[in-house]
Amino acid sequence: MTPLRHHLARHSVLAVNRLSRLAGRGQGTVAGGRVGLAIDPGLLGWLGSSRKVALVSGTNGKTTTTALLTAALGAEGAEVASNATGSNMPAGHVAALAANPTATRAVLEVDEGYLDAVLTATGPLVVVLLNLSRDQLDRMSEVRMLAERWDRALAGNDEVVVVANADDPLVAFAARQAPSIVWVAGGLAWEHDAAGCPLCGGHIDFDPSWGWRCDGCSFSRPTPAWHRDAASAYGPHGSVPLEITLPGSFNRDNALMALAAAEAFGVDPRSASAALSRVTDVAGRFISTTIGGASARLMLAKNPAGWSALLDLVADDAAPVVVAINSRIADGADPSWLYDVDFGALRGRRVVATGDRWRDLSVRLHYAEVEHDAVASGPTAVAKAAEGYTGAVDVIGNYTAFNDLRGAAR
């Protein structure tokens, strides 16, 4: 492509996204990218060629880890471009890079199904692999197929450092042939999609004392270079504080992955650690706000693994809970995964079901023996849950349900 075409495509990205925002048609992070790529299919590679790039992919934790790593890479004053809103396909990547032409570094959240293509286009310095579990099977491949695609993309690639979660057998399989790997004890609360060995088809045995191993071959948990406890992260060059404001053990695991990636990028771990502690909000996740006239803590869960993690997070809380499910394009059309989630953890709480698929959710709660109310309107559901309660209601929604509730916040 000629330089003129590159520049025309970039300016088209900016113009279309600006018009999209002015027209109230979204955040202006996708439409312009699609136009730019139509003008110049090589635009992503051109925009990424002048900077050092990190890619972050996995089923859960991508947006949070991307935000944490962005903060870490900017800890020493570098300007960092990132698709902070979670638009994680090439159109969103193009938009993020086009909007930040002077940034010398970039952190891009990448949809699992696009990792191989974005890896080829951008030639990243670091790739972060978090986990793999079922998500939107009407759009995505089965997780074993995704792991095999990642494996093919990374095998023999000596130009990238792969920062991989040693606790996920599918990630370990996908990363194992990369020449440069940093293994991290990144945690795996949801083991159900990794029970079969991707090498021999045997059974993966999990144990908290030694991790995991296959009962039919030699495939087993790699020894991590990074691990953590409640207060500190331990890497190849010693320990640093691990102090983050985002709640939950899973977010501490995300922070550990970000720290390991930052060091692979060349950032001092102490500077990176200090930067992580300043991240208080990730695209509206865990914010305290007002919805339907009631105080609420808003949380996002997109799939069985994410729901299980958040239900564990709120398990010891006495607050009422609103659960919201939609099945629009961004969510996946099939809500049958609801039966993989143990909603029994909500028994004894005040629970209100809402969202486009509130009837399906209500039936699921019924079979889980969870007493609940059900209403179609999200703000009405929050107000109903808060009746007579003086604290903040816990509100958990999948992708578009979360965004609907966030949009209703005041």
MARPAMAR-368836 format. One record per atom (N, C-alpha, C, CB): y, z, x; residue in one letter. Coordinates in steps of 0.1 Angstrom, whole numbers, plus 5000, padded with zeros to 4 digits. Each point is the difference from the previous one (the first is absolute). Glycine has a CB too. Layout:
<bamars>
YZXa;...
</bamars>
This chain:
<bamars>
498850005008m;501250004992m;501350005009m;498750124982m;502349825013t;501349995007t;500750134998t;500149754998t;500850295012p;500850124998p;500850004987p;500150025025p;500449864972l;500849984988l;499250044987l;501349825011l;497450144989r;499250044988r;499850155000r;498949775001r;500850295010h;499850155001h;501350074994h;498549975020h;502749994985h;501250064995h;500349984986h;500949985023h;498849904972l;500249974986l;499150084991l;500649775006l;498150254999a;499150084992a;500450155000a;498249845006a;502350215006r;500450145000r;501250024991r;499250025023r;501849904977h;501150014992h;499749994985h;501549915018h;497550014979s;499549984986s;499450134995s;499649765004s;499650315005v;499450134997v;501150104996v;498149965016v;502950054992l;501150094997l;500849974987l;500250045025l;500049834973a;500849964988a;499250034988a;501249825013a;497650144986v;499250014988v;499850154997v;498849785005v;500950305005n;499850144998n;501250074995n;498350005018n;502949964987r;501350064996r;500249964985r;500949985023r;498849904973l;500249954986l;499050084991l;500849775008l;498050254997s;499050084992s;500550144997s;498249865011s;502450204999r;500550144998r;501250004991r;499250065022r;501749844979l;501249994992l;499649984985l;501349915020l;497650014978a;499549974987a;499250114994a;500049765006a;499750355002g;499250114995g;498549964998g;502050084989g;497649825019r;498649964999r;499050065010r;501049794991r;499550325015g;499150075010g;500850055011g;498149864993g;501250185018q;500650055012q;500449905010q;498750204996q;501049675001g;500449895009g;499250015013g;502250004991g;496450025008t;499250005012t;498949905000t;500550245001t;499349684988v;498949914999v;500549864997v;498650184992v;502349804998a;500349874996a;500649915011a;500450094978a;500549975030g;500649925011g;498949975011g;502250114995g;496949985007g;499049985010g;499149884996g;500050245006g;499749754981r;499249884995r;500749875003r;498950154983r;502449855014v;500849885002v;500149975015v;501450054979v;498850055029g;500149975014g;498749955006g;501650185002g;497349874994l;498749955004l;499749864995l;499250235001l;501349744987a;499849864995a;500849905008a;499750094977a;501549955028i;500849915009i;499449995014i;502050074987i;497550055018d;499550005013d;498850095001d;502349975009d;496549974990p;498750085000p;499950095013p;498949824985p;501750145025g;499950085013g;501150105001g;499049805010g;501750234979l;501250095001l;499650145005l;501149874982l;497850185013l;499650145004l;499850015015l;498950034978l;500449875028g;499850005014g;501349995008g;497849904996g;503150024999w;501349985007w;500850135000w;500049764994w;500050304994l;500850134998l;499450115009l;500749934977l;498050075024g;499450115008g;499949985015g;498750044980g;501649845024s;499849965014s;501050075010s;499149784992s;502050265003s;501050065009s;500050155000s;501449804995s;497650264999r;499950155000r;498650045002r;502050014985r;497850125018k;498750075001k;499650054986k;500450065024k;498449904972v;499650034986v;498850095000v;500849774993v;499250324997a;498850084996a;499749974986a;500650185016a;498149804982l;499549984986l;499250124996l;499949755004l;500250294983v;499350124994v;499349954988v;501750165009v;496949864991s;499349964988s;498950104997s;500449765006s;499150234982g;499050094995g;500250014985g;499950135021g;499149934972t;500150014985t;501050114996t;497649934999t;502450185007n;500950114997n;500850055012n;498450074982n;502949965015g;500850065010g;500949905008g;498350175002g;501649704994k;500849905008k;501550024999k;498249844995k;502350184993t;501550024999t;500550125008t;499949884978t;499350235020t;500450125007t;499949995015t;499350134980t;499649825025t;499949985014t;501049915006t;497550054998t;502849844995t;501049905004t;501450075001t;498749824989t;501650275001a;501350075001a;500050105012a;500249974975a;498750105027l;500050095011l;500049935014l;498750154985l;500649745016l;500049925013l;501449945002l;497549964998l;503149994991t;501449955002t;500950105005t;499649854981t;500450275014a;500850115005a;499750035015a;500150104977a;498649905026a;499650035014a;500549905010a;498050124991a;501949755005l;500449895009l;501550005001l;498049874994l;502750194997g;501550005001g;500550135006g;500149854980g;499050245024a;500450135005a;500950005012a;497850084991a;502049825017e;500849995013e;501149904999e;498050065012e;502449914975g;501249914998g;499749864998g;501150155014g;497749804986a;499749864997a;500249974985a;498450005020a;502149884977e;500149964987e;498649944995e;502549955003e;497050094986v;498749974995v;500149934986v;499050195013v;500449694986a;499949944987a;498750044993a;501449805008a;498650214979s;498850044993s;500149964985s;499650195016s;499349784978n;499949984986n;499850134993n;499149775003n;501950314996a;500050144996a;499650014985a;501750065018a;498549844974t;499850014986t;498549984996t;502449934996t;496850035014g;498649984997g;499749854997g;499950244993g;501049675008s;499749864997s;499249955012s;502149964986s;496550055013n;499249995012n;499249875003n;499850244997n;500749654996m;499449875003m;501149925007m;498550014980m;501149875025p;500949925009p;501449984995p;498149895008p;502150104979a;501449984994a;500850125003a;499149854982a;500350275016g;500750135003g;500350025015g;498950094980g;500149865028h;500250015014h;501249925005h;497650045003h;502449834992v;501149915003v;501450064996v;498449804997v;501650264991a;501250054995a;500550125009a;499449944976a;499750155028a;500450115008a;500549955014a;498350144988a;501149775018l;500449955013l;501349924999l;497650005007l;502549924983a;501249924998a;501350094998a;498649814990a;501250305003a;501150094997a;500450085012a;499350014977a;499949995034n;500350095011n;499949915013n;499250214988n;501749705014p;499849905012p;500250075013p;500849824985p;499950295016t;500350065013t;498950105004t;502449964996t;496750084995a;499050105003a;499149955011a;500150094976a;499749995034t;499149965011t;498550044997t;502050025016t;497850074974r;498750044997r;499849984985r;500050175019r;498749824977a;499749984986a;498750084996a;501249784999a;498850294990v;498850064995v;499849944986v;500350215013v;498549724985l;499749934988l;498850064993l;501149795009l;499150264979e;498850034992e;499449874995e;501150224993e;497549775009v;499349884997v;498950024990v;500649925023v;499450014966d;498950004991d;498749975007d;501549934981d;497450155016e;498849985007e;499549865001e;499450234993e;500749694996g;499549874999g;500849905008g;499250054978g;502049995027y;500949915008y;500150045014y;501349964980y;497950145025l;500250055013l;499749895010l;499450234993l;499549695005d;499649905010d;501149905002d;497650044995d;502949914994a;501149905000a;501350055006a;499049894980a;501450235017v;501250055006v;499850045014v;500750094978v;498249955026l;499750025014l;500149875008l;498450194994l;501149705001t;500149885007t;501549955001t;497749944992t;503050084997a;501449954999a;500950085009a;499649934977a;500350205024t;501050085007t;499650055014t;500650084978t;498149915026g;499650045013g;500550145003g;500149775008g;499550334985p;500550145001p;499650065013p;500050024975p;500750085029l;499750095011l;498950104996l;502349975010l;497950094978v;499150104995v;499649974985v;501150175015v;497649854982v;499550004987v;499450134996v;499549755002v;500950314987v;499550134995v;499149984988v;502150115008v;496749944994l;499049984989l;499750144994l;499049795011l;501350234977l;499950144994l;498750024993l;502449994996l;497149934995n;498850034992n;499749884991n;500550245000n;498349754995l;499749904990l;499250064989l;500049825018l;500550154969s;499250044989s;500349914988s;500050245007s;499349774982r;500249904989r;501450014994r;497650024995r;503049865003d;501350004994d;500249864994d;500950175016d;499449824971q;500449874994q;498949905002q;502450055002q;496449974994l;498949915003l;500149874993l;498550205004l;502349794986d;500349874994d;500849915008d;499950114978d;500849955033r;500849925009r;499450005014r;502050054986r;497650075018m;499550025014m;498549985002m;501950165003m;497749825009s;498649995003s;499450145000s;500349795013s;498450224986e;499350125003e;500350055014e;498149944984e;501950195018v;500550065012v;499249955012v;500850204987v;497949785011r;499249955012r;500549865005r;498050134991r;502449794999m;500549875004m;501350015007m;498849904980m;502150195016l;501250025007l;499850055014l;501150054978l;498050045023a;499750055014a;499549895009a;499450234990a;499849685004e;499549895008e;501149905004e;497850024989e;503249965002r;501149925004r;500950075011r;500049914976r;500250225023w;500750075010w;499349995013w;500950154983w;497849865017d;499249995012d;500249875007d;498350164990d;501649735002r;500249875006r;501449985006r;498349914983r;502750145010a;501449995005a;500250075013a;500749974976a;498750155026l;500350095011l;499049985012l;500950164983l;497949795014a;499049995011a;500649915011a;498150034984a;501950025028g;500449935012g;501549985001g;497949894999g;502950174992n;501549985001n;500550105010n;500149924976n;500250035036d;500550095010d;501550025001d;498049945013d;502750014977e;501550015000e;500550114991e;500149755005e;499050324988v;500450104991v;499250135002v;500549824983v;500250295015v;499450135001v;499750044985v;501350075021v;497449964977v;499650044986v;499950154999v;498749784998v;502150284994v;500050144997v;499250024987v;502350045012v;496450014990a;499150004989a;499550144996a;499349775008a;500550254979n;499450124995n;498650025003n;501749994982n;497950105027a;498650015004a;499250074989a;500750025023a;499950044967d;499350074989d;499549904989d;501350205005d;499149684995d;499649904990d;499049905006d;502250034988d;496549975008p;499149915006p;500349864999p;498350164995p;502449804994l;500449864998l;501149965010l;499350014976l;501650085026v;501149975010v;499450005014v;501750114985v;497349985018a;499450005013a;499249875002a;499850254999a;499649704991f;499349875001f;501049895003f;498250084984f;502949925008a;501049895002a;500750005013a;500350014976a;499950105030a;500750015013a;499150005012a;501750134988a;497049885011r;499250035011r;500049905011r;498650124984r;501749755013q;499949905010q;501449965006q;498049914988q;503050175008a;501449985006a;500050055014a;501150024977a;499449915032p;500050045014p;500850135003p;499849765006p;501350274986s;500850125002s;500150084987s;501349885018s;498050234982i;499950084988i;500550145003i;498149864991i;502750205000v;500350145000v;499450064988v;502249975013v;496850124989w;499350064988w;500750134996w;497849905008w;502450114979v;500850124995v;499150064989v;502249895005v;497850254995a;499350074990a;500950014988a;498850145017a;501249744975g;501049984990g;499550054986g;500749815012g;498150254987g;499650064988g;499449904990g;501750175003g;497449874988l;499449924990l;499550094989l;499349825017l;501550204973a;499650084989a;499149934990a;502250125002a;497949754997w;499249924991w;499049925007w;502049984985w;496750075015e;498949945008e;499249904992e;500050215013e;500249784974h;499149934991h;499849855003h;500650164983h;500549785023d;499949865003d;499649975014d;501849974984d;497850135024a;499649995013a;498650055002a;502350015008a;496950004982a;498750065001a;498949915006a;500650134980a;499649745020g;499149915006g;500549955013g;499349934978g;499850065032c;500349965014c;500449855000c;498550185010c;502749784995p;500349865000p;499349925011p;502250074991p;497150005018l;499249935010l;498649974996l;501550115017l;497849994978c;498649994997c;499650024986c;499650075023c;501349974968g;499750034986g;499450134998g;499749764997g;500250335013g;499450134999g;501050094993g;498749975020g;501050164979h;500850104993h;500950075010h;498250034982h;503149995015i;500950075008i;499950154996i;501549805003i;498250285006d;500050154997d;501450065005d;497450015002d;503250074989f;501350065004f;499750155002f;501349834987f;499450235022d;499950145003d;501350055006d;497549995002d;503150124993p;501350045005p;500050045015p;500650084977p;498249965028s;499950055014s;499949885010s;498950214991s;500549685005w;499949895010w;500549874995w;498150125009w;502449874979g;500649884995g;499049924992g;501549995019g;498149894986w;499049924993w;499249925009w;501649994981w;497249975014r;499249915008r;499049934991r;500250145020r;499349754984c;499049924992c;498650065003c;501549795000c;497750224989d;498650055002d;499049895004d;500550174984d;500149705018g;499149895003g;500349935013g;499749974976g;501550065030c;500349935013c;500950105007c;499849774990c;500850185021s;500850085009s;501550024996s;498449935018s;501950004971f;501450004995f;500550144996f;499849764993f;501250295014s;500550144997s;501550015003s;497750095006s;502850034990r;501450025001r;500549995015r;499950154979r;501149775024p;500550005014p;500750135003p;500349754999p;499850285014t;500750125004t;501549984999t;498150065015t;502650014977p;501449984998p;500950045012p;499750024976p;501349905028a;500950045010a;501150094995a;499549795012a;500750214974w;501050084993w;499350084990w;501849835005w;498650304994h;499650084988h;501150104998h;497549975005h;502350114984r;501150094996r;499450134995r;501549814995r;499450295004d;499750124992d;501250024991d;498650115018d;501650004976a;501050024990a;501449995006a;498550144987a;501749885026a;501350015005a;500349905011a;499950244995a;499149705011s;500249925012s;499149885000s;500650205013s;499849694994a;499349885003a;499650005015a;501149874981a;497650095021y;499550015014y;499649855004y;499250244997y;501549715013g;499749875005g;499649995015g;501649924983g;498349975022p;499549985014p;500950085010p;499049784994p;502350245003h;501050065009h;500450134996h;500749775006h;498550304986g;500450144996g;500350014985g;500850035023g;499850084973s;500350034986s;501549994997s;497950155000s;502349824987v;501450004995v;500050074987v;500649795013v;500550264982p;500150064986p;499749894990p;501650185008p;497849864981l;499849904989l;500650074988l;497849905010l;503550084988e;500750074990e;500649894990e;500550205015e;498949794974i;500549904990i;500350074987i;498749815011i;502250134981t;500450064987t;499149944989t;502350035009t;497149864993l;499249944989l;498750084998l;500949775006l;498850264981p;498950094998p;498649945001p;501550124985p;497549965017g;498649965000g;499449975014g;500549904978g;498250135023s;499349985012s;500049855004s;498650204996s;501349724994f;499949855002f;501349955006f;498449984981f;502750085016n;501349965007n;500150055014n;501150004978n;498250115025r;500050045014r;499149905008r;500350244993r;498649715001d;499249905006d;500849875002d;498050104990d;502849865000n;500949895002n;500950025012n;499949954975n;500750175026a;500950035011a;499349995013a;501350154985a;497549895016l;499249995012l;499849865004l;498950224995l;500849704996m;499849855002m;501349945006m;498249994982m;502950055011a;501349955005a;500450055014a;500750004976a;499050125027l;500250055014l;499249925010l;500550234991l;498249755006a;499249925010a;500549865001a;498150144994a;502449804996a;500549865000a;501350005008a;498949954978a;502050155020a;501250015007a;499850015015a;501150114980a;497949975024e;499850015015e;499449875005e;499650254997e;499649684995a;499549875005a;501149905001a;497850054989a;503249975003f;501249925001f;500950035011f;499949984976f;499950145031g;500850045011g;501050104997g;499749785009g;500350284979v;501050114997v;499450135004v;500949864980v;500050235026d;499650135004d;499550084987d;501649995020d;497250074981p;499550074988p;500950114995p;497849945008p;502950135001r;500950114995r;501249944992r;499350145020r;501249754985s;501149944992s;499549954987s;501149935021s;497750014979a;499449954988a;499750114990a;499049815013a;500550304992s;499750124991s;501250054993s;498150065015s;503049954993a;501250054994a;500549914989a;500650115022a;499249764980a;500549904990a;499250014987a;500749855019a;498050184982l;499150014989l;500450124991l;498149905013l;502450204993s;500450124992s;501249974991s;499150155018s;501649754985r;501349964992r;499749914989r;501350035020r;497549924978v;499649924989v;499750084987v;499149825016v;501850174974t;499850094989t;499749924987t;501650165010t;498649714990d;499749924988d;499549875004d;501950114988d;497049845006v;499449885003v;499949924987v;498750095019v;502349824979a;500049914988a;499850084987a;499249815014a;501450314985g;500050084988g;498850094998g;501249824990g;497850175019r;498850084999r;500450155003r;498549805007r;501050294985f;500250145001f;501450054998f;498149995016f;502749924978i;501450054998i;500050094988i;500949795009i;500050304991s;500350094988s;501249944993s;499150215011s;500749774976t;501049924992t;499950064986t;499849795014t;501050144977t;500050034986t;499649884992t;501850175003t;497249854988i;499449894992i;499950064986i;498849895019i;501750044971g;500050044986g;500650144998g;497949874998g;503150165010g;500750134999g;499350115007g;500949924979g;498050065028a;499250105006a;499949985015a;498750034979a;501250085028s;499850005015s;498549945003s;501750195003s;498249735007a;498749945002a;499949975015a;499949904977a;498950115028r;499649965014r;499249874998r;500150245010r;500449654996l;499449874997l;499149965011l;502049944986l;496850025011m;499049965010m;499349874996m;499650245006m;500049685004l;499349874998l;498650015005l;502249885003l;496950074988a;498549985004a;499549874994a;499750265000a;499749665008k;499749864996k;498649974997k;502049945013k;497150154992n;498649975000n;499250135000n;500449785012n;498350224987p;499250125000p;500350105012p;498349874987p;501850075025a;500250085012a;501450074999a;498649855013a;502450084982g;501350054999g;500150114989g;501049795009g;498450184980w;500050104989w;499350135004w;500049814983w;498950175024s;499250125004s;500950095010s;497849874997s;502950065012a;500850085009a;501150074993a;499549835018a;501250114973l;501150074993l;499550114990l;501349795002l;497550184992l;499550114991l;499650125009l;499149834984l;500450155028d;499850115009d;501350075004d;498049885009d;503050044993l;501350065004l;500650094989l;500449795013l;499450174974v;500650084990v;499050104994v;501549814994v;497350205012a;499050084994a;500350154998a;498449845010a;502450215000d;500350154999d;501450024994d;498650035020d;501949874974d;501350014993d;499850034985d;501149855017d;499850234977a;499850034986a;500949914991a;499550245006a;501349675000a;500949924993a;499349904990a;501650025019a;499049954970p;499449894992p;499949875007p;501050124980p;498149805016v;499849875007v;500149884990v;498550125017v;502349784987v;500049884993v;499349895008v;502250064989v;496849875005v;499349905007v;500349874993v;498150165008v;502249735000a;500549884994a;499349885006a;502250104996a;497249814996i;499349895004i;500549874993i;497950155005i;502449755004n;500249864995n;498949915006n;502550044998n;497449844997s;499149905006s;500749865000s;498050134991s;503249875015r;500749885002r;499549935013r;502050094987r;498649805016i;499649925012i;499950085012i;500949804990i;500250285013a;500050085012a;499150125000a;502349935002a;497150104987d;499150124999d;498549955001d;501750124986d;498149765010g;498649964998g;499750014985g;499350075023g;500049834972a;499849994985a;498950084995a;500949775001a;498250285007d;498850074996d;500250155002d;498649805005d;501550284984p;500250155002p;498750085000p;502149974989p;496749965013s;498850074999s;499850105012s;499049804988s;501850185023w;499950095011w;500450154996w;500649815015w;500050204973l;500350144996l;498850094999l;501849904987l;497050045011y;498850084999y;499550045014y;499449884979y;501250075032d;499650055013d;500950125005d;499349765005d;501750274987v;500950115003v;499550134993v;502049845004v;498050275003d;499650134994d;501250064993d;498150035017d;502249934971f;501150064993f;499750144995f;500749784993f;498150275009g;499650134996g;500850115008g;497849924995g;502850045016a;500950095007a;501250044992a;499349895021a;501050044968l;501250044992l;499650094988l;501049785006l;497850264993r;499650094989r;500850135001r;497749904999r;502750144989g;500850135000g;501549985002g;498050115008g;502449774995r;501549975002r;500549944987r;499749975025r;501650034973r;500649924990r;500149865005r;501350204990r;498149705003v;499949865005v;500549914989v;498150065015v;502749844989v;500449904991v;499749865006v;501850154990v;497549765003a;499749875004a;501049904995a;497650065001a;502849845007t;501049904996t;499749875008t;501750184994t;499249735003g;499949875007g;499549894990g;499650115022g;500449764983d;499549904991d;498550024996d;501649845012d;497650224997r;498650024997r;499850154996r;499349815015r;501650254978w;499850144996w;498850034992w;502450025001w;497149884991r;498850024992r;498850015009r;501149884981r;498850035029d;498950005009d;500050135008d;500049755002d;501250295002l;500150135008l;499650124991l;501849895014l;498650114974s;499750114991s;498550014998s;502249974988s;497149915011v;498550014998v;499450055013v;500149804984v;500450165027r;499550055013r;500250155001r;500449785011r;500750274985l;500350155001l;499150074990l;502449965007l;497349984981h;499150064991h;498650025006h;501349894981h;498250015025y;498750015006y;500050095012y;499549774993y;501650265013a;500150105011a;500350144995a;500849825015a;499250194971e;500250124993e;501350075004e;497650035000e;503549885001v;501350055003v;500849994987v;499949925024v;500550194970e;500950004989e;501349955003e;498850204991e;501849715000h;501249935004h;500749944987h;499049955023h;502250024979d;500749924990d;500249865006d;501250204991d;499149705000a;500249865005a;501149944992a;497649985006a;503449965002v;501149934994v;500249875008v;501150224991v;499549685003a;500249875007a;501250015009a;499049884981a;502050195016s;501350005007s;499950105012s;501349934979s;499050025033g;499950095012g;501050114999g;499349815013g;502050174985p;501050104999p;499650104989p;501849855008p;497750114980t;499650094990t;498950085004t;500749844983t;498350115025a;498950075005a;500550115009a;498549804998a;502450185011v;500550105009v;500750114992v;500349835018v;500550134972a;500750104992a;499050094992a;502049844998a;497050094997k;498950084993k;499350105009k;499749804984k;500050155028a;499350095009a;500850125004a;498849805009a;502650184992a;500950105004a;500450104990a;500849845016a;498750144971e;500450094989e;499650155004e;499849814983e;501250275017g;499850145003g;499750045014g;499250014978g;500949895031y;499750025015y;501349995007y;497749914998y;502650185011t;501350005007t;500049945014t;500550214988t;498349765017g;499949935013g;500049854999g;498950205009g;500649745002a;499949855001a;498649964995a;501749995019a;498249914973v;498849944996v;499549905011v;500650024976v;498049995027d;499449905009d;499849874993d;498950195013d;501649704992v;499849874993v;499349915010v;502150044986v;496849915010i;499249915009i;499849874992i;498850195012i;501649704994g;499849874994g;499549895010g;501850064984g;497549845011n;499749895009n;501249915001n;497650014993n;502349885014y;501149935006y;501149974990y;498549905016y;501350024974t;501149974991t;500450114991t;499249765001t;499850334996a;500350124992a;501050095008a;497749994988a;502050035024f;500950075009f;501449945000f;498050075014f;502149804988n;501349945000n;500750014987n;499149845018n;500250154971d;500650024987d;500650144999d;498449834990d;500950275014l;500550134999l;501150035010l;497750074993l;502249875019r;501150015009r;501349944995r;498350005019r;501549884974g;501249944994g;500650084989g;499049785006g;500150304987a;500650094989a;500650135005a;498249904986a;501750125027a;500550135006a;501550005000a;498050025014a;502550104984r;501550015000r;500450115009r;500149934976r;
</bamars>
